């Protein structure tokens, strides 16, 4: 009898969580608090310029099958930037109201769009010599060689 109760409770599925996305709430909050640059490591103008460059690659009318809420281009870019700035997928889920799957999907789409954007001219290094040359360049420009192991940076124009 106890075994039968245990098996039936294991078969019950939890209901799915309904994620709530508020398109510009986070951006409005960051603007109000003056923390936009801190969170995204770029100005809001640069953020909007980046969205303009990536919009065609990221534009989609696919709705998340669970919540039926659209994943906007701004959200994909924000998720990608937070990931690159060191945000964990757990933090991204909580802040942006997306599932783990959508956090990773958005991050991957953002990185693919960045790498394939001709206007950004991102070129990955291909040889050990190239990587070592860039690493030494960063180290030589830092005070006392404290920047050791850095092989790239993004300059805001």
DRENPA-572418 format. One record per residue (C-alpha): residue in one letter; x, y, z. Coordinates in steps of 0.2 Angstrom, whole numbers, plus 5000, padded with zeros to 4 digits. Layout:
// DRENPA-572418
aXYZ;...
***
This chain:
// DRENPA-572418
x500050005000;x501450125004;x502350084988;x500750124978;x500550294986;x502450334983;x502350284965;x500750384961;x501550544969;x503050524959;x502050514943;x501150684947;x501850824937;x502050994944;x501151134936;x502251244925;x502751414931;x502051564922;x503551684918;x503151864918;x504051984907;x503852164907;x504652234892;x505352394897;x505152384916;x506952344920;x507652474908;x506552604915;x507152564933;x508952564928;x508752734919;x507852804935;x509252744946;x510652794935;x511252614934;x511052574916;x512952584912;x513452484927;x512252334923;x512552324904;x514352394904;x513852524890;x512852674889;x510952664884;x511452744867;x512652614864;x511452484869;x510152554857;x511452554843;x511852374846;x510052334845;x509952424829;x511352324822;x510752154828;x508852174826;x508752084809;x509751934815;x508751924832;x507051974826;x505751834829;x503951814832;x504151654841;x503251654858;x503851554872;x502751404872;x502451404891;x502051584894;x501451644876;x502451804879;x503551864865;x505451874867;x505852044862;x507552084853;x507952204868;x507752064880;x508851944870;x510252084869;x510052124888;x510151934892;x511751924881;x512552074889;x512152024907;x512951844903;x514451924895;x514652044911;x514651894922;x512851864926;x512351684930;x510851594922;x509951594938;x510151784940;x509551804922;x508051694925;x507551804940;x507851974933;x507151944915;x505751824919;x506351684908;x506651494910;x508351414910;x508051354893;x507651534886;x509151604896;x510351494886;x509351504870;x509451694871;x511251704875;x511751584861;x510651684848;x511451854855;x513251784853;x512851714836;x512151874830;x513651974837;x514951854828;x513951864812;x513652054812;x514752124798;x514652304805;x515552254821;x516952164812;x517252044826;x518651924821;x519151774832;x520951744833;x521551584826;x523351544831;x524151534848;x525351664842;x523951784839;x523151754856;x524851774865;x525251934856;x523552014862;x523851944880;x525552024881;x524852184874;x523552204888;x524852154901;x526052284895;x524752424895;x524252384913;x525152454929;x526352324935;x525652184923;x524052164933;x523052134918;x523651954915;x522851834903;x521651964895;x521351924877;x520052044872;x518952204876;x517552294868;x517752484866;x516252594867;x516252724854;
***
